Amino acid sequence: MTPIRSLESAKLAVGIIGAGSIVEDSHLPALKVCDRASVAWIHDAKESRAAMLAVMYGIRPVAIDGLSAALEGVDVCLLAVPYGARPAFIEMCASRGKALYVEKPFATTLQEHERYCSLFPAHKLAVGYQRRYYGIVDTLSSIITSGAFGRLRRIDFTQAHFHLKGGGGYLSSAAMAGGGVTIESAIHGLDQILLFTGAGDVRVLNTKILHKDGIDYDTLFDSELTTTSGTVAVRCEISSLRNLGTRLELHFERATVRCGLSHDATVEVSGDGSDTTFLLTQANGAATTVGGAFHCFWSDFLRAVATGEDSRTLGVSSRLTTAWIEQIYRRMAVR
């Protein structure tokens, strides 16, 4: 693989398509302090939003009629518009040979996922699962691979918070959002589970879904992961209608591990048949803040773009996440 430039050379120029809150609150602050990046411009269908962020960060706003020309001057694009509005932009970036970072949700079917991946060299397409860089992912991976508590048998994952998000705007349209609470929010947790278990396959066994017009609001589903050490049962309870909090339980042969999946999650271990519990510290070197995760992700992706190397950011590494999502929503569609 021939790198587009050496690691010691000039920064990679980044163009941004989409000026929503995730760009304002997370991407632009991370890119501002990333020594591999130089943000060139920003575009949004709402020109006033692009203009505001352009002033805040000293970059150029680009209108739709100037977007094609603006693409020629950058190495990488960030695509952070609603799922349903992305296809034309993905095709545009691919046809011009630009590297692309796509915010989640990336695809709703494995066929769609793999088609987009086929348009780019693997090292030039990233999918925004930034929470892969939280320390809890490496911590749980180390616990599982160490075998200290025996084989992992079952995982229980709950993410249930009552809110009114999705009552308006693009989130009220399945075509634009891709779906409801599972694909919009809980998908990060599903991706983290697949990563720390090292799963090679996933199969959804049954579902119970409360939904309307393709938007899921309350979902309970059982799945089975295939890993190198055997199968692992996974039960997920996802809801925007109930307040159950976010929690994760990993049931091993000799212990139960309880934690969250946030950047600052604590890890509690209790031995089976014992009232004794103890806390574990998270793995060193991982992101300890939300902003830190975005910075880690951008740094790794831009390194991959510059060198052709593999990284945790790449779209080809999240095909199983999409496969899991597809199975869940396919079952919803036939009900």
N, C-alpha and C positions, 0 to 999 in steps of 0.2 A: 504494500500500500504506500503510495507516494504522498507525503505530507504536503499540505498546501503552503506551509511556511514553517520555519524552524521555531522552536519554543522561545528563542531569544529575540525573535523579530517583532514587528509591529503588532499592535493589538488587532483583534478581529472586530470588524465593523458589524454592529447589530442593528437591524431594523425591527420595529415593533408594530404588529397589526392587532389592534385592540387596546383600548384605554380604560378598561374597567378597574374595579377596586383591587383585584389581585395584582395587576400591573402597577398601580399606584402604591399599594401597601407593601408589596413583596418583591416583585421583579426589578423595578427600577432602583430601589435601595440596594439590592444585592449587586446589580450590574454596576452601580456607581462606585463600589469598592472592589470590584473584580479586576485584577490587574491584567486579565486577558481580554477584556471587553472595552469597546468604545461605542456607546449608543449614538447612532447617526440621526434617526428620525422616528416619528410615531404617527400612526394613522388610525383613525376610528371613524365609523359611520356618523357619529356625532362629532362634528368638527370642533365644537366648543370644548369637548372633553380632551381631545388631542391637543388643542391649543393651550389649555390650562396646564397639562402635564409638560408640554414642550417648554413653557415659560419656567416652570418649577425646576426643570432639570437641564435647561440650556441646550435643548435639542430642537430639531426642525419638525414642525407639523407638516404632514403630507396629505393632500386631498386625494380622492379616489382617482381623479384623472391624471395624477402625477405618480401613482403608485408603481406602475410598470417601470418607469424610468428610475425611480428611487431604488428599486430592487437591484439594479445593475451596480449600485455603489456599495453594497454590503456583502458580507460573507455569510451571515447567519440571520434568520428571521425568527422572532418569537410570535406565535399565533395564539392569541388569547381572546378570540371571539367565540360566541356560542357554537356548540357542536354542529348544529344544522346549517350554519353559515360558512363552514370551513372548506368544503370540497374544492371550490374554485381557487381559493388561496393556496391550498396544498398543491394543486396541479400547477399553479403559477410558479411557486417556488421550485418545484421539481424540474419544470421545463427549463429553468434558468440555472440549474445546478447549485442552488443555494442550500446550505444546511438549514434544518428546520427544527425548532423546539415547539411542540404542540402541547397546550394545556390539556388536562384531562377534562371530560372523557374523550379518549382518542377514537374509539370505535365501539360499535354495539354488536358486531359479529366478528368472528375470527377471519372470515373471508375479507371483510372490509379492512381489518387490521393488516392482514398480509398483503393486500393490494397496495395500500399506502406504503408499507415497508419496501415493496418491490420498486417503488419509484425513486428510491434514494440508496446510495451506498449505506451500509449499516451504520457506519460511524457518523453519518451526517443527519440522522433522524433521532430525536429524543422525544419521550413522552413524559409529561410532568408529574411523575410520582415522587415528589421531593421528600416525602416522609420515609422513603427508603434510607435516608441519611440520618434518621433519628437513632440515637444510641441504643434504644430498646431493641431494634432489629438485630444488631450484631450481638447484643447481650443474650437474647433468646436463642439465636443461632448457636452461640457457644455452649449454652446449657444443653441444647438438644444433641449437638455433635459430641459433647464430652461423655454422654451416657451416665453422668453422675447420679441421676435419679431414675435410671432405667429407660426403657423405651417410651416414647411419647405415644399415648393411646387416643386421647381425645382433646379437642379444643372447643371451648364455649366462648363465643364473641358476641357482645351486646353493645349496640350503639343506638340509644333511644333518647331523644330530646324533643320535647314538644316545642314547635315553632311554627310560624306562619309563612316561612320562606317557601316560595313556589306558588303563592297565591296570585301572582301577577308577573308581567314581563315574560321573557323567554322561558323562564322556569315553569310556566304553566302550559307550555307546548312540548309534547313528547318529541316532535320532529326537530325542534330547536335545541332542547336540553338533552335529548337522548333517552330520557326516562325520569325517574323520580329520585327518592332519597338514597337508594342503593347506589346508583351510578354517579349521582351528583356528590355524595359525601362519603358513604361507607366504603366506596371502592378503594380508598386509600388503605383502610384496614385490611381488606381482602388481599390487596397487593402485598402488604407487609407480611401477612400470614404465609402467603406463597413463598416469599423471599426467605423468611427465617426458617421455614421447614425444609427448604430446598426441594419443594414438590416438583415432580415431573409430569403429573397429570392431575386433573380434578374432575369429579363427577357429581352432579347434583342429583340427589335421591328423591327428595320431595320438597314441596313448597306450599306455603299458605300465605297469600298475598292480598292485601286490601289496596285496590287501585281504581283509577278512573281515567279513561281516555289515554291510556299508556303511561300514566304517572303513578308510581307506587308510593304509598304513604306508610304502610306497615307490612313488614315482610318477615316471615320465619321460614328458614330453609335449612335442610340437612344436606351435607355434602361429604364426600370421601376423597381424601388426598392420597396419591400414590407417592411414597418417598423411598429412598434407598434402604430404609430400615423397616419398611412395611407400610400398611395403610393406616391413616389417621382420620378418625371421624371428626367432623366439624359441624357444630350447630351455631347458626347466626340468627340474631334477633335484631332487626333494623327498623326504626320507627321515627317518624316526625310527629306522631300523635300522642306518644306516651313518654313520660319522664322516668327512665330507668338508669340513666347515666351511660357511661362508656366503661366497659370492663372486659378483661380477657383472662380466661383461666386455661392453663395447660395441665392436663392430667397425665402424669407419668406413672410408671409402675410403682415407684416408691415415694412419690411426693406430688404435691399440687403447687403450681406456680401461679400467682395472681399479680396482675399489673394492668396498667393502661397502655396505650400505644402513642402517647404524646412524647414530646421532646424531653420532658422532665419527669417521665413516669418512674415510680418506685416499683421495685420487684420484691414481692413477699413470697416466701417459701414455707410450706408446712408439710411435715412428714405424715404419711398415711398412718392413721391409728395413734397419732400423737397430738397433743395440744400445743406443742412447741412450734413457734414460727420465728423466722429470721429474715432480715432484709439483705438483698444483694445490691452492690453498686453496679451502675451501668458501664458498658465498655468504654474505654478511653478513646479519644481521637475522633469521635462522632460529633454531629451537630448537637449542641445543647440549647439552642433557641430555634424558633421558627425561621427567623432571618438567616441563621447560620445554615440551615438545611438548604435554603434557596441558593446561598452562596456556594456551598459544597457542590450542589447539583450543577450550577452554571460553570464552575471551575472545571469539573470533570468533563462536562459536555464539550466545552471549548477546547480542552486538551485533546479529546477524542477527535474533534474536527481538525485540529492542527496537525495531529500526528497519525491519524488513522487507527489509533489504539481502541481497544474495547473499553467499556465503562458501564457502570450501573444505571446510567441514564437512558440507554438506547432502546428504541422502540421494539427491536427484535427480542428484548429480554422481558417484555411484558405481554407476550402473546397469550400466556396462560391466564392472566388477569382478565383479558377480554373474553377468553373461552368460558371462564366462570360466569361472567356477566351475561354472556349470550344464553347460557343454559337457564339462568334465572329468569330472564325476560322472555325467553321462548315459552316457558311454562306459563307465564302470565298471559301471553297472547292467546293461548288456546283455551283459556277459561271463559 
